[in-house]
């Protein structure tokens, strides 16, 4: 029996997530709709979309519902996924058929693995983390919970990204280096030193900018 997929967030990434599921897992899910406080978020767009049902806060979970939180900001992804989890909601995980994923990798519930991304041996990815397309995660990399990794990023072996952090497009974290909690790495940056918690870095080599 198909599950009823509900996507949290009807904005840009929410629509991309819908398209990804529809393109690859149409036989697995009924696309029930979006949860979003902006009831007109889909107005004026090209194409047909499932409805915006209501806000996350107002939704009452039904049998066979399954959720995906499609919010780009780790802070808000955590906030709204926590609300659904507190109501007993179940989250699904998206792994593109075009991704290369080691059978020894661990990918947490509610996470997203984009097309042409490589997830190597003994990689660990926490819940509700998004790894966009064309990324490479080397052996023994650890990605925490609610992490955002944009396209074309590279992580050397044994590198770590802690919970609620963001790695922006075309950035590199070299082997054995750590990006701390609630941190961010700016676009096209090269991380050659550990990044402290709650720190923003940018550049080649990446340096603190806040």
Secondary structure, DSSP 8 states (H G I E B T S, - for coil): --EEEEEE--SHHHHHHHHHHHHH-TTTEEEEEEE-S-TTTTTT-SS----EEE-TTT----TTEEEEE--SSHHHHHHHHHHHHHTT--B--EE-TTSEE-TT-EE-TT-EE-TT-EE-TT-EE-TT-EE-TT-EE-TT-EE-TT-EE-TT-EE-TT-EE-TT-EE-TT-EE-TT-EE-TT-EE-TT-EE-S-B-TT-EEETBTTEE--
